[in-house]
C-alpha cells in the first residue's frame, strides 16, 4: 500500500513538474530579431491617389507601431506613412500592403491590402497567433517604399526589461537630432550595449519605450541595428503633443498596456524626471527602477551615479537571476 501511494505521489509530482515547465513563457530569441530579411516584392499597380506622386520623391519616414499581444488574442496594428524630413507630408488615401513573417517561415506571407486615411495611417488586423515574435512589413506598391516592425505574441508573465533611449542608452537627449538628420550617429553611454545585451543573454525581452515621436522610429531602428542590438519591441509616440507635454502619462499608459497583455517588466532604465515618475507610478518599484544622469535618483528611483553602466553591470546585473522562461 505504501509503495503504491509513493508511486502515485511520484507520478503526480512528475505531472505537476511537466505542467509547470510547459507553462514557462518563451525566452526572447535575439538571433532571429537581428536577421535582416529582404523585403517582399510589391506589385506596381500605380497610384490610387494621383496627387501622392508629388510627395513620394521625398525621403520616407514610414513606421510600424510595434504591438505586444497575449497569445489567443487578435490585435490591430497601426502603420504610419509620411514623406519629407521637414514637412512630414502624410500619404493620404493610398494603397498599402501588409506582409507577416514568423520565425519558422522561409518567406513573407501576404496579410492584407489596406488604404491609408487622411492622417497617413493604415490599420490591419493581426489574427490569433502562437507565442513568438513576428515581423510585419508594410509597403507602398506605388513607389516601392516600406517599413518593418514587430508583433510580439506572449504567454502570461513573459519577463522583460525596459529601456528609455535618449539620455539613457545615448549620452544625452540632444543626440537624437544628429541621428534623425542623418549627419551623425548618436553616441552611446559607456556600457549601454553591454547592459542591454546582458539582460538578453539572461533571457529577458528587451523593450524600448521612448517619447521620440513616430518619425524618429526609422532612425531609432537604424541606430539600434548600428549598435548591434536587437530591436525587440520599440514603442514611440504617435503625436508631438504626447512627446512634448505628456511624457510621463504616456509611459505609464504604455507600461500598463504591456502588462495587461502579460508582459512582466522586472526592471526599467531611464534618465529623465518623467522616466522616474512613470516607473514609480506604474508600480515597477524603487529598487527595480534605475535612473542615470543629472536626475539620477529622482522620485525615489535607484540612482546610477556614474556616467556609464560598467560598474552597475558588475554590481547589479551579473548577479541578477536569469529569466523564468524557456
N, C-alpha and C positions, 0 to 999 in steps of 0.2 A: 504493500500500500504506500509506504513512504517513498519507495523508488518510483512508483507511478506518479505520485504527486510532484516529485522532484523533476521528472521528465516533462510533465505538463508545465511546470513553472519555468523550466529552462526554455521550452518551446515558446511559451508566451513572451519571455524576455527577448528571445531572438526576433519574434514577430514585431514586438514594440520597437526594438532597435532598428530593424529594417524599415519600419514605417517612418521612424524619425529621420533616418538617413535620407529616405526619399523626399521627406518634407523640406530638406535644406534647399534654399534658393540657389540659383546658378551664380557662380562667380563671374566677374567681368572677364571677357576674352579680349585682352588688349591687342593680341596679334591680329585678330580679324578687324578690329577697329582701325588699324593702321594701314591696311591694304588699300592701295589706290587703284580702283577699277576704272576701266574705260567706260565713258558714258554711253548710254544706249543710243542706238540710231533713231533719229527722229524723222518722220516723213515730212517733206516740204510741200505743204498744201497752200502756201501763200498766206497773206494776211487776212484775218477775219475782219479786222478794223483797219482800213487802209491808212488812216492817219498815223498809225503806230510806226509806219516805215520811217517817219521823220525823226523818231527818237531812238530807234534801235541801233543807230550808228554810234551812240554814246556808250561809254563803259557801263556794264550791267552791275547792279548791286542786289541781285536776287537773293532770297534766303528762304530756308525752311525752318519753321519753329519746331524744334525737337520736341517729341512727345514721349512721356512716360505713362504707361497704361498697365493696369493689373491684368494678368492672364485671365481669359474668359470674358473680357470686355472688348467691345469695339470702341473706336475713338475717332475724332475728327482732327485732321492735320491741316495746318494753315501754311500756305506758301505766299510770299510777297515778291512782286516783280516790279523793279523800277530801274531807271537809267539816268546816268549823269551824276558825277561826284558832288556837284553843287546844286543843281536843280532837283534831283531825285524825282524825275517825272514818272508817275505811275503808268504801268502798262494796262490800259483800260480795255475791257471787253475783247480780250484776245484769247485765242485757244491755247491751252497748255496741256501737256500730257504728263501723267504720273506713272512712275515705274517703281517696283519694290524688289529688294534682293535680300534673302536670308543667308545665314551662314552656310547652309548646305546647298544653296543654289549655285549653279555654274553659269547663270546668265540672268540678266534683268527680266522681270516679269511685268508685262503691261498691267497697270492697275485701273486707270480711269482717264478719261478726257474731260476737262472742265473749261470754263470760261471765266476770266478774271472779272472782278467787279470794278466800280469806279475808283476804288482805293488800290487797285492793282493786286488784290488778293484773290486767291483761288483756294477752294476747300475740297478735301477729298476724305471719304470715309475709309478708315483702316479697319478691316474685319477682325474678328477674334482670331488671335494667333497664338501658337505655343510660346512659352517663355523663351527669350533670347533677344538679340539685338538685330534690327533690320535697317537697311539703308533705303532711303526713298530718294528718287531723282525726279525733279520737276523741270521740264524743258519747254521751250517756246519753239514750236516747229517752224514758225515764220522766219526766224533768224538763227536758229541753232543754239541759242544761249540756254543756260540752265543752271541749276544749283542742286546741292545734295545735302541731306540731313539724316537724322536717325529717329527711329521709333524703337523704344526700349520696352519690351513686354516683360513684366517682372512677376515673380512669385511674392507672396507676403514676406515682409521683413528682409527684403534684399538690402544688404549693407552697402552704404555709400559714404564718401567724404566729399564735402562741398568746398569749392574754391571760388572766391572772387578773383578777378583778373587784374584790373588796373590798380597799381599800388600794392597789390598783394603778390601776384606772380611777377608783375613788372615792377620796375623801380619806382614809378610814380604814375599818377593819373594822366599826366600830360604825355606820357609815352605813346598813348593811343593815337595821337594826332599824326605823327610821322608815319606810323604804321598804316593808318587809314589813307593818307595821302600817297602812299607808295614811295616815299622818299627815304625811309629808314625803317629798320626793324626795331620794335620796342625792346629795350634792354630788360633782361630778366633779373630778378633778385638772385643773389648768390644762393645756390642750393634749391632754387624753385623747381627745377627739373627733377632733382633727386627726391624732393618732398612728394611730388605727385606720383612719381614712379614707384617710390617705396610703398605707398598705400595700394597701388595697383598690384604690386608683387604680393601683397598680403591678401589680395582677393577683393578689395573694395572697388565699387563702381565709382569712377570719377564723375563729378557733377560740377560744371562751371556755370555759376549763376552771376551774371553781370548786369549792371544797369546801362551798359552800352546799348544805344538804340539799334534797331534792326539792321540798318545799313552798315553797321560795323561787323555784322556776322561773317561776311565774306572774308574780311581781313583777319578777323579773330580765328577762324578756322585755319587760315593760311599761317598765322603766327603759331598756333598750336602744332601744326604739322612741321613748321620750321624748327620748333623747339624739340621735336621728336616725341611729342606727347599725343596719345590717342584722344580724339575729340570726346568720346564718351557721350555725355549729354551736355549740350550747350544751350543755355537759355538767355536770350537777350530781350530787351524791352521792345514793345511794338509801337511806342509813342514817345515823342520828345518830352511831353508833359510829365510822363511817368519817370523818365530818366532824370529829369532835372529837379522835380519838386516832390516826387512821391517814392523816392528810392527805398526807404525802409519799409513802407507799406507794401510796395511791390514785392520785395524779397520775402517778407513774412507770408504774403499770399501764395507766392510760388512754393515756398518750403511746405506750407500746409497742403497745397495741391499734390506735391510729390508724395508726401506722407499718406495722403488719402488713397493713393494708388498702391501703397505698400512699400515705398522706399524708406529704409531706415537710415537716416542721416546721423551717423555716430559722431562726426566731428565736422567743424566748419572753420574756414580761414578767411580773414578779411583784413582791411586796413582802416576803413573809414568809420566815423561815428555811426553812420547809418547801417553799416555792416554789423557792428556790435549790437546796436539796438535790435536789428532784425533777428539776429541769432538768439538773443536772450528772450525776446518777446515770442519767438516761435518755439521756445522751450528746449533748445539744444543743450543748454546748461552752461554754467560759467566755466567749469573745468574742461569742457569739450569745445568751447568757442575761443579760438585763438586770433589775436589781432597784432599787427606789426606796424611799425612806422610811428608818426607823431602822435597818433591817437591810440597807441597800444594800451590795452587795459581798460579802455572806455566801457562804461556800462557794466563793469564787473567782469568783463571777459579776461581770459588769461593772456597776459602780455608777453610778447616775444620782443625782448629788449635789443637784440642785435638787428643789424640791417639785413641779415640773411638768415638761412634756415639750417646751416650746417650743425651748429650746436643743438638746436631744437630737435633735429632728426635723431641725433645721438641720445638725447635725454628723454624724448617723448614719443618717438616713432619706432625706433629699432626694438623697443621692448613692448610695443603695443600688440595686443592679441591679433592673430590672423582672423580674417573674416569668417563668420559661420556660414559657409557656402560650399558648393561642390561644383 
